[in-house]
Amino acid sequence: MNNDVEHLKEMAKKIRKHVLTMFMEAGSGHPGGSLSVVEIITTLYFYKMRHNPNDTEWPDRDRFVLSKGHAAPTLYAALAESGYFQVEELRTLRKLGSRLQGHPDMTKLPGVEISTGSLGLGLSVAVGMALAGRLDARNYRVFVLLGDGETQEGQIWEAAMAASHYRLGNITAILDRNGLQLDGPTEKIMSIEPIAAKWQAFGWNVLEIDGYEIEEIMRALDEADNVSHKPTIIIAHDVKGRGVPFMEWNVDFHGKVPDKESLVTVLQKLG
């Protein structure tokens, strides 16, 4: 596992650099929540998930749903590094005619399982995918990445009830618990705590980790594989803007990109 961890750390660093470069080129987007999920998405795509960029319709591939669709740049970087399209295309983020839109579009970009952006929908889609897998006798798993502000939406909890009711052990949800949403702290806008107890009450297996520690992410994903009688949620305690000191814990950078000079300085420090 040590070799895996070091490889994943290097890949996460590369993904973070891609994300910052994309925002520098685009001049717009949602950097805070994209940076908080770098280690999670890196571990999913380069350690846990079964997927094949040369066969995007492989029936037994694992499915990934980016419910918090505004973190699309991190997904795009992982897809490019996985071989779904050329890395050079990342620089076209949010530009006219680009396949890399502000939110993922399944009709334009290979590797995107579902178009997302309207918050609250992703878990419902994941439930449908998991049920389809059971009906088709497939052994794929469905992973869905949620934002913590997103869990203020009622549809999330309807989907959570359904996943528990149907005993969908082939779903693993990951909650990006960075504590901030567009207008401020989640606990001031609409408190979601006690979040672990709520998911437990809805019949889910609940794991809590540091969302920046790759070893913890790996162990939690592996543990979820061994729970077959109920869905699992991994509550990943993260930092918005992770990896860029002046952006960390700063709600201003939820939907605002720093100036180009600042990003150049950060990229130089990242090597």
Secondary structure as UniProt FT lines:
FT   HELIX           2..26
FT   HELIX           31..35
FT   TURN            36..37
FT   HELIX           38..43
FT   HELIX           44..48
FT   TURN            53..54
FT   TURN            56..57
FT   TURN            59..60
FT   STRAND          63..66
FT   HELIX           69..71
FT   HELIX           72..82
FT   HELIX           87..92
FT   TURN            93..94
FT   TURN            96..97
FT   TURN            106..108
FT   TURN            110..111
FT   TURN            119..120
FT   HELIX           122..135
FT   TURN            136..137
FT   STRAND          142..147
FT   HELIX           149..152
FT   HELIX           154..165
FT   TURN            166..167
FT   TURN            169..170
FT   STRAND          171..177
FT   STRAND          180..181
FT   TURN            182..183
FT   STRAND          184..185
FT   HELIX           186..189
FT   HELIX           195..201
FT   TURN            202..203
FT   STRAND          205..210
FT   TURN            211..212
FT   HELIX           214..225
FT   STRAND          232..237
FT   TURN            240..243
FT   TURN            245..249
FT   HELIX           251..253
FT   HELIX           260..270
//
